[in-house]
Amino acid sequence: MIHQSAWIGKNVSLGENTIIGPEVIIGDNTTIGSNVIIHKGTIIGSNVFIGDLTSLGKQPMTNKKMARKPSSELIPLSISDNVTIGGNCVIYQGTILHQGVLVGDLASIRENTEIAEDSIIGRNATVENNTRIGKQVTVQTNAYITADMVIEDDVFIGPCFSSSNDKYMGMGNYRHQGPILKKGAKIGNNATLLPGIIVGENAVVGAGAVVTKNVAKGKTVIGNPARQMD
């Protein structure tokens, strides 16, 4: 079903049972799988691939318990040219995917997130809201990118990575801030980063490390709690 106010470019391929909502814009030579839902106002560039069963431009949900309610005035989801999105993904309104981004199957990307050129969000990875991801970043399978996180260019994040942004776990007395990963940082699989941790440029966090303090530029930390290697 295609809403009459949607605009679709040339040579666009649409799968079965796909729903295109009002004011959606789709560029040329884009392929959209079956059972895809594209919500109101979503902007999709040219030469984009979208897998089956994916939801684009979803609005965030809330309830009485949530301390930080999502904004009711989000910009439309914007997907630039040459982006590839796998099947069973959910990408929220208010997010920007720049040119060449790859999103693996089953990934979830929340609102007010920006992912720069040629970055990879791996299979079943979760990227929470208010997060900024730079160019040529790799986020591997099952990684959890918390809200309010900053990831600069050329960062590598291994599988099953975990991060947090609330130092006092819901008590409401801490300004939410996820880890900040500087350019070229490398994070091993199963590593855990606490709120507000800064990992310096080209620093390395070893597999399974639990990082409770900042990591200096170019240094390597390992262990639980993480300690700097000599």
Z-matrix of the N, CA and C atoms (Angstrom, degrees):
N
C 1 1.460
C 2 1.524 1 109.63
N 3 1.319 2 116.64 1 129.01
C 4 1.459 3 122.43 2 -178.89
C 5 1.526 4 108.59 3 -119.55
N 6 1.321 5 116.82 4 121.97
C 7 1.460 6 120.03 5 178.68
C 8 1.526 7 109.71 6 -66.46
N 9 1.300 8 116.16 7 144.37
C 10 1.459 9 120.77 8 -175.19
C 11 1.520 10 113.45 9 -64.01
N 12 1.334 11 117.96 10 -21.34
C 13 1.462 12 120.18 11 -180.00
C 14 1.531 13 113.35 12 -89.87
N 15 1.341 14 117.32 13 -3.09
C 16 1.463 15 120.64 14 178.22
C 17 1.524 16 110.05 15 -73.67
N 18 1.336 17 115.63 16 152.10
C 19 1.468 18 121.32 17 176.94
C 20 1.520 19 108.41 18 -121.04
N 21 1.317 20 116.17 19 125.53
C 22 1.461 21 121.74 20 -176.34
C 23 1.520 22 108.91 21 -123.29
N 24 1.341 23 116.42 22 130.09
C 25 1.458 24 122.24 23 -177.65
C 26 1.512 25 113.55 24 -76.51
N 27 1.328 26 115.05 25 -164.68
C 28 1.456 27 122.05 26 -176.42
C 29 1.536 28 111.12 27 -83.30
N 30 1.329 29 115.38 28 148.31
C 31 1.465 30 122.63 29 173.61
C 32 1.535 31 113.19 30 56.13
N 33 1.327 32 115.53 31 39.30
C 34 1.470 33 120.64 32 176.37
C 35 1.519 34 108.81 33 -91.43
N 36 1.345 35 115.80 34 132.51
C 37 1.462 36 122.15 35 179.75
C 38 1.525 37 109.01 36 -105.71
N 39 1.338 38 116.42 37 125.41
C 40 1.465 39 121.86 38 -178.90
C 41 1.522 40 109.66 39 -117.17
N 42 1.341 41 117.08 40 129.41
C 43 1.454 42 121.68 41 176.56
C 44 1.518 43 112.18 42 -76.41
N 45 1.320 44 115.10 43 178.97
C 46 1.462 45 120.88 44 -179.12
C 47 1.531 46 111.21 45 -70.26
N 48 1.337 47 114.94 46 145.12
C 49 1.468 48 123.53 47 172.74
C 50 1.530 49 113.59 48 62.06
N 51 1.298 50 117.71 49 21.18
C 52 1.458 51 120.47 50 177.06
C 53 1.527 52 110.16 51 -79.71
N 54 1.334 53 116.16 52 139.22
C 55 1.459 54 122.31 53 -178.23
C 56 1.526 55 108.95 54 -113.85
N 57 1.318 56 115.80 55 123.90
C 58 1.461 57 121.42 56 178.85
C 59 1.521 58 107.63 57 -115.66
N 60 1.327 59 116.25 58 115.35
C 61 1.450 60 121.86 59 -172.49
C 62 1.512 61 113.84 60 -79.56
N 63 1.325 62 116.74 61 -177.49
C 64 1.461 63 121.54 62 -177.96
C 65 1.527 64 112.51 63 -66.08
N 66 1.333 65 114.69 64 144.53
C 67 1.470 66 123.64 65 173.86
C 68 1.516 67 113.65 66 63.43
N 69 1.316 68 117.38 67 16.93
C 70 1.467 69 121.27 68 174.54
C 71 1.526 70 108.89 69 -73.54
N 72 1.338 71 116.28 70 143.28
C 73 1.465 72 122.35 71 175.96
C 74 1.526 73 108.47 72 -122.60
N 75 1.320 74 117.20 73 128.75
C 76 1.467 75 122.40 74 -179.70
C 77 1.526 76 108.23 75 -128.25
N 78 1.341 77 117.22 76 125.78
C 79 1.451 78 122.35 77 -178.20
C 80 1.516 79 113.41 78 -77.12
N 81 1.309 80 115.73 79 -175.94
C 82 1.460 81 122.44 80 -175.63
C 83 1.525 82 112.19 81 -73.46
N 84 1.337 83 114.58 82 153.65
C 85 1.474 84 122.91 83 170.47
C 86 1.529 85 113.30 84 57.15
N 87 1.310 86 115.63 85 34.78
C 88 1.466 87 121.52 86 179.32
C 89 1.525 88 109.74 87 -100.79
N 90 1.338 89 115.66 88 142.17
C 91 1.463 90 121.75 89 -179.55
C 92 1.520 91 109.03 90 -114.90
N 93 1.324 92 116.54 91 125.70
C 94 1.463 93 122.55 92 -178.43
C 95 1.523 94 107.89 93 -123.86
N 96 1.330 95 116.52 94 126.63
C 97 1.455 96 122.16 95 -175.38
C 98 1.521 97 113.35 96 -72.93
N 99 1.322 98 114.43 97 -169.40
C 100 1.469 99 121.28 98 -178.77
C 101 1.525 100 111.39 99 -84.78
N 102 1.334 101 115.25 100 151.32
C 103 1.467 102 122.54 101 175.80
C 104 1.528 103 112.97 102 58.71
N 105 1.309 104 116.06 103 33.24
C 106 1.461 105 122.41 104 176.19
C 107 1.526 106 108.29 105 -91.02
N 108 1.344 107 116.87 106 140.97
C 109 1.459 108 121.98 107 174.78
C 110 1.529 109 108.24 108 -115.42
N 111 1.324 110 116.12 109 121.88
C 112 1.464 111 121.59 110 178.40
C 113 1.526 112 107.21 111 -114.75
N 114 1.328 113 115.74 112 110.21
C 115 1.454 114 121.43 113 -171.59
C 116 1.527 115 112.10 114 -79.49
N 117 1.310 116 114.30 115 167.95
C 118 1.461 117 124.03 116 -173.80
C 119 1.524 118 113.26 117 -47.83
N 120 1.337 119 115.13 118 131.23
C 121 1.452 120 122.31 119 171.06
C 122 1.509 121 115.97 120 80.83
N 123 1.322 122 118.64 121 -5.33
C 124 1.466 123 121.01 122 -178.01
C 125 1.526 124 110.65 123 -59.89
N 126 1.328 125 116.08 124 138.05
C 127 1.467 126 122.34 125 -179.50
C 128 1.528 127 108.30 126 -114.10
N 129 1.314 128 116.26 127 122.41
C 130 1.468 129 122.27 128 -178.29
C 131 1.524 130 108.04 129 -122.65
N 132 1.326 131 117.06 130 130.14
C 133 1.452 132 121.36 131 -177.71
C 134 1.516 133 113.43 132 -78.64
N 135 1.320 134 114.98 133 -161.83
C 136 1.458 135 122.32 134 -179.49
C 137 1.528 136 111.18 135 -93.39
N 138 1.334 137 114.90 136 154.87
C 139 1.468 138 121.86 137 177.66
C 140 1.533 139 112.07 138 58.38
N 141 1.318 140 115.66 139 37.20
C 142 1.467 141 122.37 140 177.95
C 143 1.525 142 108.55 141 -97.95
N 144 1.334 143 116.31 142 144.71
C 145 1.469 144 121.88 143 173.52
C 146 1.519 145 108.65 144 -118.28
N 147 1.338 146 116.74 145 130.62
C 148 1.464 147 122.52 146 178.84
C 149 1.519 148 108.08 147 -127.80
N 150 1.328 149 117.51 148 122.81
C 151 1.454 150 122.71 149 -177.34
C 152 1.515 151 113.43 150 -76.37
N 153 1.326 152 115.31 151 173.19
C 154 1.463 153 122.20 152 -177.86
C 155 1.526 154 112.06 153 -63.14
N 156 1.335 155 115.01 154 151.15
C 157 1.470 156 123.26 155 168.78
C 158 1.530 157 113.75 156 63.70
N 159 1.303 158 116.50 157 26.91
C 160 1.463 159 121.19 158 -179.84
C 161 1.533 160 110.52 159 -98.38
N 162 1.338 161 115.90 160 145.66
C 163 1.467 162 122.48 161 178.11
C 164 1.523 163 108.55 162 -114.89
N 165 1.331 164 116.31 163 123.67
C 166 1.459 165 122.03 164 -176.95
C 167 1.523 166 110.63 165 -118.89
N 168 1.339 167 116.28 166 132.65
C 169 1.463 168 121.17 167 178.83
C 170 1.512 169 114.05 168 80.43
N 171 1.327 170 116.66 169 22.66
C 172 1.468 171 121.20 170 179.30
C 173 1.519 172 110.40 171 -61.84
N 174 1.318 173 117.28 172 142.67
C 175 1.458 174 121.73 173 175.44
C 176 1.520 175 110.17 174 -84.80
N 177 1.344 176 118.32 175 141.20
C 178 1.465 177 120.54 176 179.14
C 179 1.518 178 111.88 177 -68.88
N 180 1.327 179 115.04 178 153.95
C 181 1.460 180 121.55 179 179.16
C 182 1.521 181 110.16 180 -105.41
N 183 1.319 182 116.12 181 166.00
C 184 1.464 183 120.64 182 178.78
C 185 1.524 184 109.74 183 -153.50
N 186 1.340 185 115.37 184 167.72
C 187 1.464 186 121.22 185 169.40
C 188 1.530 187 108.61 186 -149.28
N 189 1.312 188 118.22 187 -177.59
C 190 1.465 189 121.74 188 -174.13
C 191 1.516 190 112.72 189 -64.75
N 192 1.320 191 117.90 190 -28.59
C 193 1.461 192 120.89 191 -175.03
C 194 1.526 193 113.18 192 -76.86
N 195 1.301 194 117.80 193 -25.22
C 196 1.462 195 120.61 194 -175.91
C 197 1.521 196 110.97 195 -62.02
N 198 1.338 197 116.77 196 124.94
C 199 1.460 198 121.63 197 -178.54
C 200 1.525 199 111.54 198 -72.10
N 201 1.324 200 116.83 199 -35.69
C 202 1.460 201 121.07 200 -178.69
C 203 1.526 202 108.75 201 -117.72
N 204 1.297 203 115.64 202 105.79
C 205 1.458 204 120.64 203 -178.10
C 206 1.530 205 109.90 204 -76.88
N 207 1.325 206 117.96 205 139.02
C 208 1.466 207 120.21 206 177.52
C 209 1.520 208 111.11 207 -66.22
N 210 1.318 209 115.87 208 149.92
C 211 1.459 210 120.78 209 179.69
C 212 1.522 211 110.56 210 -66.71
N 213 1.323 212 115.32 211 144.46
C 214 1.458 213 120.49 212 176.63
C 215 1.522 214 111.70 213 -91.27
N 216 1.344 215 117.15 214 0.79
C 217 1.462 216 121.93 215 -177.57
C 218 1.526 217 110.27 216 -124.88
N 219 1.304 218 116.20 217 61.12
C 220 1.459 219 121.68 218 179.83
C 221 1.528 220 110.40 219 -85.66
N 222 1.328 221 115.97 220 147.66
C 223 1.462 222 119.56 221 173.29
C 224 1.526 223 109.01 222 -71.83
N 225 1.328 224 117.79 223 160.34
C 226 1.468 225 119.26 224 177.08
C 227 1.528 226 111.55 225 -63.81
N 228 1.315 227 115.93 226 151.91
C 229 1.461 228 120.72 227 170.15
C 230 1.523 229 108.92 228 -59.89
N 231 1.337 230 116.44 229 133.48
C 232 1.458 231 121.42 230 -179.74
C 233 1.525 232 109.68 231 -123.90
N 234 1.322 233 115.94 232 121.27
C 235 1.465 234 122.49 233 -179.05
C 236 1.522 235 107.43 234 -118.70
N 237 1.328 236 117.27 235 117.36
C 238 1.461 237 121.36 236 -174.84
C 239 1.527 238 111.68 237 -80.01
N 240 1.329 239 115.73 238 -179.83
C 241 1.462 240 121.76 239 -179.06
C 242 1.531 241 111.72 240 -62.60
N 243 1.334 242 114.74 241 150.74
C 244 1.469 243 122.85 242 171.54
C 245 1.526 244 113.93 243 62.79
N 246 1.322 245 116.69 244 26.57
C 247 1.466 246 121.76 245 174.53
C 248 1.528 247 108.76 246 -88.02
N 249 1.327 248 116.43 247 142.79
C 250 1.461 249 122.54 248 176.21
C 251 1.527 250 108.94 249 -119.72
N 252 1.334 251 116.20 250 125.77
C 253 1.463 252 122.35 251 -179.34
C 254 1.519 253 108.18 252 -124.80
N 255 1.321 254 117.34 253 126.25
C 256 1.456 255 121.75 254 -176.91
C 257 1.517 256 113.45 255 -75.72
N 258 1.329 257 115.13 256 -169.10
C 259 1.449 258 121.44 257 -179.54
C 260 1.511 259 112.92 258 -84.76
N 261 1.332 260 115.70 259 154.79
C 262 1.461 261 123.04 260 176.42
C 263 1.528 262 113.21 261 60.10
N 264 1.318 263 117.25 262 31.16
C 265 1.462 264 121.39 263 176.72
C 266 1.528 265 110.05 264 -93.18
N 267 1.337 266 115.49 265 154.51
C 268 1.470 267 121.59 266 173.30
C 269 1.523 268 106.91 267 -128.91
N 270 1.339 269 115.61 268 118.57
C 271 1.463 270 121.15 269 -179.89
C 272 1.525 271 107.93 270 -125.12
N 273 1.304 272 116.30 271 125.85
C 274 1.457 273 121.88 272 -168.34
C 275 1.527 274 112.98 273 -87.54
N 276 1.316 275 113.61 274 161.03
C 277 1.457 276 122.62 275 172.27
C 278 1.524 277 109.25 276 -58.81
N 279 1.342 278 116.04 277 151.29
C 280 1.457 279 119.87 278 176.60
C 281 1.507 280 114.65 279 86.86
N 282 1.328 281 117.05 280 5.62
C 283 1.467 282 121.94 281 -177.19
C 284 1.518 283 110.03 282 -108.57
N 285 1.342 284 116.12 283 152.63
C 286 1.457 285 122.58 284 178.83
C 287 1.527 286 108.69 285 -125.95
N 288 1.332 287 116.23 286 123.97
C 289 1.460 288 122.32 287 172.42
C 290 1.522 289 107.70 288 -110.25
N 291 1.310 290 116.79 289 117.70
C 292 1.459 291 120.36 290 -177.24
C 293 1.533 292 110.98 291 -83.58
N 294 1.298 293 115.19 292 175.28
C 295 1.467 294 122.43 293 -171.65
C 296 1.532 295 112.26 294 -55.86
N 297 1.331 296 114.80 295 135.93
C 298 1.452 297 121.21 296 172.96
C 299 1.508 298 116.08 297 80.96
N 300 1.320 299 118.93 298 4.11
C 301 1.472 300 121.54 299 179.25
C 302 1.532 301 109.81 300 -67.67
N 303 1.325 302 115.42 301 142.59
C 304 1.467 303 122.61 302 174.93
C 305 1.521 304 109.03 303 -117.64
N 306 1.332 305 116.25 304 127.42
C 307 1.466 306 122.17 305 177.78
C 308 1.526 307 107.44 306 -118.47
N 309 1.329 308 117.15 307 118.84
C 310 1.455 309 121.73 308 -177.08
C 311 1.525 310 113.09 309 -74.07
N 312 1.332 311 114.87 310 166.46
C 313 1.462 312 120.95 311 178.65
C 314 1.528 313 111.18 312 -54.26
N 315 1.330 314 115.40 313 143.92
C 316 1.469 315 123.73 314 172.54
C 317 1.527 316 114.18 315 70.19
N 318 1.320 317 117.92 316 8.74
C 319 1.464 318 120.35 317 179.66
C 320 1.525 319 110.83 318 -76.92
N 321 1.337 320 115.01 319 153.70
C 322 1.466 321 122.07 320 177.07
C 323 1.525 322 108.93 321 -128.42
N 324 1.350 323 116.25 322 130.20
C 325 1.465 324 121.13 323 179.60
C 326 1.523 325 107.73 324 -128.43
N 327 1.319 326 116.36 325 118.38
C 328 1.453 327 121.63 326 -174.38
C 329 1.523 328 112.28 327 -82.31
N 330 1.356 329 115.11 328 -179.11
C 331 1.454 330 122.64 329 -173.39
C 332 1.530 331 112.25 330 -72.84
N 333 1.338 332 114.98 331 159.01
C 334 1.468 333 122.85 332 178.69
C 335 1.520 334 112.96 333 56.97
N 336 1.307 335 114.74 334 38.32
C 337 1.465 336 121.07 335 176.69
C 338 1.518 337 108.85 336 -113.54
N 339 1.329 338 116.60 337 144.57
C 340 1.465 339 121.16 338 177.06
C 341 1.520 340 108.92 339 -129.83
N 342 1.332 341 115.70 340 128.95
C 343 1.461 342 121.97 341 -179.59
C 344 1.516 343 107.85 342 -122.18
N 345 1.329 344 116.91 343 119.99
C 346 1.457 345 121.78 344 -172.72
C 347 1.536 346 111.78 345 -82.12
N 348 1.313 347 115.27 346 -179.44
C 349 1.453 348 123.58 347 -167.87
C 350 1.528 349 113.97 348 -56.21
N 351 1.344 350 114.03 349 136.56
C 352 1.462 351 124.23 350 168.44
C 353 1.531 352 114.47 351 64.57
N 354 1.308 353 117.52 352 18.58
C 355 1.469 354 120.01 353 176.65
C 356 1.525 355 110.60 354 -83.27
N 357 1.325 356 115.39 355 159.92
C 358 1.461 357 122.84 356 -177.54
C 359 1.522 358 109.46 357 -121.60
N 360 1.324 359 116.01 358 127.54
C 361 1.461 360 122.05 359 171.17
C 362 1.526 361 106.22 360 -110.68
N 363 1.321 362 117.48 361 114.05
C 364 1.454 363 122.11 362 -168.71
C 365 1.520 364 114.74 363 -74.65
N 366 1.313 365 114.27 364 174.39
C 367 1.458 366 123.08 365 -178.25
C 368 1.529 367 110.65 366 -57.46
N 369 1.328 368 115.29 367 129.89
C 370 1.464 369 123.15 368 176.42
C 371 1.531 370 113.46 369 62.08
N 372 1.323 371 117.64 370 17.28
C 373 1.467 372 120.60 371 174.09
C 374 1.528 373 109.63 372 -76.02
N 375 1.332 374 115.57 373 152.11
C 376 1.466 375 122.01 374 176.94
C 377 1.516 376 109.11 375 -120.65
N 378 1.332 377 115.69 376 126.63
C 379 1.459 378 121.47 377 174.85
C 380 1.526 379 106.92 378 -116.47
N 381 1.334 380 116.84 379 113.89
C 382 1.455 381 121.08 380 -177.55
C 383 1.529 382 111.75 381 -81.21
N 384 1.334 383 116.21 382 177.85
C 385 1.453 384 122.74 383 -170.06
C 386 1.532 385 113.40 384 -72.43
N 387 1.320 386 114.31 385 161.36
C 388 1.476 387 123.29 386 176.00
C 389 1.524 388 112.20 387 58.77
N 390 1.313 389 116.14 388 40.07
C 391 1.459 390 121.42 389 -177.22
C 392 1.521 391 109.89 390 -116.37
N 393 1.335 392 116.29 391 145.07
C 394 1.455 393 122.40 392 178.43
C 395 1.527 394 109.19 393 -120.95
N 396 1.324 395 115.50 394 125.73
C 397 1.464 396 122.18 395 -179.15
C 398 1.524 397 107.73 396 -122.32
N 399 1.318 398 116.54 397 129.74
C 400 1.458 399 121.79 398 -174.58
C 401 1.516 400 114.01 399 -81.18
N 402 1.336 401 114.87 400 -162.31
C 403 1.458 402 122.30 401 -176.59
C 404 1.531 403 111.10 402 -81.74
N 405 1.326 404 115.51 403 145.88
C 406 1.467 405 123.31 404 172.66
C 407 1.532 406 112.33 405 53.10
N 408 1.314 407 115.17 406 39.57
C 409 1.467 408 122.10 407 174.78
C 410 1.525 409 108.55 408 -90.22
N 411 1.328 410 116.52 409 142.66
C 412 1.460 411 121.64 410 174.06
C 413 1.524 412 109.12 411 -115.42
N 414 1.333 413 115.59 412 120.73
C 415 1.467 414 122.21 413 174.37
C 416 1.522 415 106.15 414 -115.95
N 417 1.326 416 117.42 415 113.78
C 418 1.452 417 119.59 416 -171.43
C 419 1.528 418 113.33 417 -87.85
N 420 1.329 419 115.06 418 -179.44
C 421 1.458 420 124.39 419 -171.39
C 422 1.530 421 112.52 420 -51.66
N 423 1.344 422 115.42 421 136.08
C 424 1.466 423 123.61 422 173.05
C 425 1.525 424 114.38 423 65.46
N 426 1.319 425 118.32 424 14.26
C 427 1.461 426 119.85 425 177.38
C 428 1.526 427 110.16 426 -72.53
N 429 1.334 428 115.76 427 146.21
C 430 1.462 429 121.57 428 177.43
C 431 1.527 430 108.77 429 -114.93
N 432 1.331 431 115.22 430 108.79
C 433 1.462 432 122.04 431 178.66
C 434 1.526 433 107.20 432 -98.21
N 435 1.315 434 117.20 433 109.19
C 436 1.455 435 121.26 434 -174.45
C 437 1.525 436 111.74 435 -68.95
N 438 1.329 437 116.40 436 167.90
C 439 1.465 438 121.13 437 174.97
C 440 1.526 439 110.72 438 -66.53
N 441 1.328 440 115.80 439 155.35
C 442 1.469 441 122.60 440 174.61
C 443 1.520 442 112.39 441 64.12
N 444 1.321 443 116.60 442 33.61
C 445 1.466 444 121.23 443 -179.07
C 446 1.524 445 109.17 444 -103.97
N 447 1.334 446 116.05 445 151.00
C 448 1.463 447 122.15 446 176.52
C 449 1.524 448 108.43 447 -123.91
N 450 1.326 449 115.53 448 124.09
C 451 1.454 450 121.68 449 179.35
C 452 1.522 451 107.16 450 -124.38
N 453 1.313 452 117.54 451 115.62
C 454 1.458 453 120.77 452 -177.34
C 455 1.532 454 111.14 453 -82.42
N 456 1.325 455 116.55 454 -177.86
C 457 1.463 456 122.15 455 -174.56
C 458 1.528 457 112.68 456 -61.64
N 459 1.344 458 115.30 457 149.93
C 460 1.470 459 123.65 458 168.70
C 461 1.530 460 113.62 459 64.03
N 462 1.318 461 117.34 460 24.27
C 463 1.470 462 121.17 461 176.74
C 464 1.524 463 109.75 462 -83.84
N 465 1.328 464 116.32 463 143.83
C 466 1.468 465 122.77 464 174.67
C 467 1.518 466 108.79 465 -115.69
N 468 1.346 467 116.48 466 128.31
C 469 1.466 468 122.11 467 178.58
C 470 1.521 469 108.03 468 -123.98
N 471 1.326 470 116.49 469 119.88
C 472 1.454 471 121.72 470 -176.32
C 473 1.519 472 113.52 471 -75.51
N 474 1.327 473 116.40 472 172.64
C 475 1.467 474 121.21 473 -177.48
C 476 1.518 475 112.38 474 -64.72
N 477 1.337 476 115.16 475 148.55
C 478 1.470 477 123.82 476 175.61
C 479 1.528 478 112.90 477 63.05
N 480 1.312 479 116.94 478 22.77
C 481 1.464 480 122.25 479 172.13
C 482 1.525 481 109.95 480 -63.03
N 483 1.339 482 116.67 481 148.25
C 484 1.460 483 120.93 482 178.63
C 485 1.521 484 109.83 483 -136.18
N 486 1.341 485 115.77 484 142.95
C 487 1.457 486 120.66 485 179.62
C 488 1.525 487 109.12 486 -142.33
N 489 1.324 488 116.12 487 161.80
C 490 1.470 489 119.82 488 179.91
C 491 1.521 490 109.72 489 -142.65
N 492 1.344 491 115.44 490 160.18
C 493 1.467 492 119.71 491 -175.84
C 494 1.527 493 113.15 492 -130.70
N 495 1.327 494 117.79 493 4.86
C 496 1.472 495 121.19 494 -175.28
C 497 1.525 496 108.73 495 -128.04
N 498 1.315 497 116.05 496 98.65
C 499 1.464 498 122.15 497 -173.17
C 500 1.519 499 112.85 498 -60.29
N 501 1.343 500 117.31 499 -32.27
C 502 1.466 501 120.56 500 -175.77
C 503 1.524 502 112.96 501 -111.03
N 504 1.316 503 116.09 502 18.41
C 505 1.460 504 123.51 503 167.10
C 506 1.524 505 113.67 504 51.17
N 507 1.332 506 115.15 505 59.44
C 508 1.451 507 120.67 506 170.32
C 509 1.513 508 115.94 507 90.51
N 510 1.340 509 118.67 508 4.87
C 511 1.464 510 119.73 509 -179.12
C 512 1.530 511 112.79 510 -76.41
N 513 1.318 512 116.93 511 -14.44
C 514 1.460 513 120.19 512 174.35
C 515 1.506 514 115.43 513 83.24
N 516 1.328 515 118.33 514 11.68
C 517 1.467 516 120.77 515 -177.81
C 518 1.523 517 112.32 516 -114.82
N 519 1.340 518 116.31 517 27.06
C 520 1.461 519 120.44 518 -178.15
C 521 1.527 520 108.66 519 -140.89
N 522 1.321 521 116.35 520 130.37
C 523 1.469 522 119.79 521 175.32
C 524 1.524 523 109.17 522 -71.97
N 525 1.306 524 116.21 523 118.95
C 526 1.456 525 119.90 524 -174.61
C 527 1.525 526 111.51 525 -59.36
N 528 1.318 527 115.74 526 129.10
C 529 1.465 528 121.41 527 176.19
C 530 1.520 529 109.14 528 -152.26
N 531 1.305 530 115.88 529 115.87
C 532 1.452 531 120.15 530 175.28
C 533 1.520 532 111.14 531 -76.91
N 534 1.321 533 117.95 532 175.05
C 535 1.462 534 121.41 533 176.25
C 536 1.527 535 111.77 534 -60.24
N 537 1.318 536 115.27 535 156.47
C 538 1.465 537 122.94 536 175.61
C 539 1.521 538 107.29 537 -118.98
N 540 1.321 539 115.77 538 117.39
C 541 1.460 540 121.42 539 -178.04
C 542 1.521 541 108.41 540 -106.90
N 543 1.318 542 116.11 541 114.69
C 544 1.456 543 120.79 542 -177.10
C 545 1.537 544 111.24 543 -77.96
N 546 1.307 545 115.38 544 167.54
C 547 1.459 546 122.79 545 -173.62
C 548 1.523 547 112.27 546 -51.67
N 549 1.328 548 115.57 547 130.64
C 550 1.453 549 121.79 548 174.21
C 551 1.513 550 115.65 549 78.64
N 552 1.332 551 118.50 550 4.30
C 553 1.474 552 120.59 551 178.51
C 554 1.527 553 109.72 552 -65.50
N 555 1.339 554 115.53 553 149.75
C 556 1.463 555 121.51 554 179.21
C 557 1.522 556 109.17 555 -127.97
N 558 1.336 557 115.15 556 127.80
C 559 1.461 558 121.37 557 -175.83
C 560 1.525 559 108.63 558 -119.31
N 561 1.340 560 117.37 559 122.51
C 562 1.457 561 121.97 560 -177.22
C 563 1.522 562 113.24 561 -74.44
N 564 1.322 563 115.11 562 167.16
C 565 1.467 564 119.83 563 -178.31
C 566 1.523 565 111.46 564 -64.39
N 567 1.340 566 114.77 565 144.95
C 568 1.466 567 123.92 566 179.24
C 569 1.525 568 114.20 567 64.79
N 570 1.315 569 118.25 568 12.72
C 571 1.467 570 120.21 569 175.57
C 572 1.528 571 109.67 570 -72.54
N 573 1.357 572 115.30 571 150.78
C 574 1.462 573 121.85 572 179.51
C 575 1.514 574 109.13 573 -126.05
N 576 1.346 575 116.27 574 129.83
C 577 1.457 576 121.48 575 178.97
C 578 1.519 577 109.83 576 -116.46
N 579 1.337 578 117.07 577 130.70
C 580 1.457 579 122.28 578 179.09
C 581 1.523 580 111.42 579 -80.71
N 582 1.346 581 117.60 580 168.10
C 583 1.475 582 120.75 581 -175.99
C 584 1.526 583 112.90 582 -58.10
N 585 1.326 584 115.59 583 139.27
C 586 1.453 585 122.16 584 171.99
C 587 1.512 586 115.95 585 73.11
N 588 1.317 587 118.59 586 2.26
C 589 1.462 588 121.52 587 179.99
C 590 1.521 589 109.68 588 -64.80
N 591 1.337 590 116.86 589 138.05
C 592 1.455 591 121.97 590 175.24
C 593 1.527 592 108.41 591 -109.15
N 594 1.321 593 116.21 592 122.96
C 595 1.458 594 122.25 593 174.51
C 596 1.519 595 106.75 594 -104.41
N 597 1.325 596 117.29 595 116.81
C 598 1.460 597 122.18 596 -171.66
C 599 1.515 598 114.08 597 -69.06
N 600 1.329 599 115.54 598 171.38
C 601 1.454 600 121.49 599 -179.68
C 602 1.532 601 111.27 600 -56.86
N 603 1.321 602 115.29 601 132.86
C 604 1.462 603 123.34 602 176.28
C 605 1.531 604 114.05 603 58.36
N 606 1.322 605 116.49 604 17.89
C 607 1.463 606 120.12 605 174.20
C 608 1.525 607 109.48 606 -76.98
N 609 1.347 608 115.62 607 160.08
C 610 1.463 609 121.82 608 -178.44
C 611 1.518 610 109.32 609 -126.44
N 612 1.331 611 116.40 610 130.39
C 613 1.457 612 122.66 611 173.39
C 614 1.520 613 107.07 612 -109.33
N 615 1.316 614 117.52 613 119.52
C 616 1.457 615 121.97 614 -175.56
C 617 1.517 616 113.11 615 -69.26
N 618 1.311 617 115.39 616 162.01
C 619 1.463 618 121.90 617 179.87
C 620 1.525 619 110.35 618 -58.79
N 621 1.321 620 116.19 619 134.02
C 622 1.457 621 121.61 620 176.51
C 623 1.510 622 115.67 621 76.62
N 624 1.321 623 118.32 622 1.75
C 625 1.464 624 120.84 623 -178.59
C 626 1.530 625 110.77 624 -69.45
N 627 1.337 626 115.61 625 147.37
C 628 1.467 627 121.79 626 172.84
C 629 1.526 628 106.75 627 -113.82
N 630 1.320 629 115.98 628 108.70
C 631 1.461 630 121.27 629 -169.87
C 632 1.521 631 109.42 630 -95.81
N 633 1.327 632 116.44 631 115.08
C 634 1.457 633 122.79 632 -177.93
C 635 1.522 634 112.95 633 -109.91
N 636 1.348 635 116.77 634 -9.50
C 637 1.461 636 121.80 635 -179.57
C 638 1.520 637 109.09 636 -135.61
N 639 1.329 638 115.36 637 161.67
C 640 1.462 639 120.05 638 179.46
C 641 1.529 640 111.12 639 -59.77
N 642 1.327 641 114.66 640 149.87
C 643 1.464 642 121.23 641 178.27
C 644 1.526 643 107.97 642 -111.04
N 645 1.322 644 116.81 643 125.19
C 646 1.459 645 120.82 644 -175.35
C 647 1.529 646 111.79 645 -70.33
N 648 1.309 647 115.14 646 156.75
C 649 1.462 648 122.79 647 178.56
C 650 1.527 649 111.20 648 -52.27
N 651 1.325 650 116.51 649 128.36
C 652 1.452 651 121.81 650 174.10
C 653 1.517 652 115.94 651 75.01
N 654 1.326 653 118.79 652 2.53
C 655 1.457 654 121.71 653 -177.55
C 656 1.531 655 110.99 654 -95.31
N 657 1.341 656 115.62 655 163.24
C 658 1.458 657 122.54 656 178.21
C 659 1.513 658 109.43 657 -119.55
N 660 1.336 659 116.67 658 134.19
C 661 1.460 660 120.72 659 176.49
C 662 1.525 661 109.32 660 -123.10
N 663 1.333 662 115.78 661 148.29
C 664 1.459 663 122.12 662 179.49
C 665 1.524 664 108.82 663 -141.91
N 666 1.350 665 116.36 664 160.92
C 667 1.445 666 120.95 665 169.20
C 668 1.519 667 115.06 666 92.70
N 669 1.358 668 114.79 667 -178.84
C 670 1.460 669 123.75 668 -178.76
C 671 1.523 670 109.33 669 -136.65
N 672 1.351 671 118.01 670 109.19
C 673 1.460 672 126.78 671 -6.35
C 674 1.527 673 111.06 672 -68.37
N 675 1.324 674 116.66 673 155.19
C 676 1.448 675 120.82 674 -175.16
C 677 1.528 676 111.04 675 -64.42
N 678 1.317 677 115.25 676 139.19
C 679 1.465 678 121.57 677 177.47
C 680 1.521 679 108.98 678 -132.25
N 681 1.308 680 115.60 679 150.85
C 682 1.459 681 121.03 680 -176.61
C 683 1.522 682 110.68 681 -75.49
N 684 1.331 683 115.29 682 134.80
C 685 1.458 684 119.73 683 174.51
C 686 1.515 685 110.11 684 -76.49
N 687 1.309 686 116.82 685 142.66
C 688 1.484 687 121.06 686 -180.00
C 689 1.526 688 110.33 687 -75.06
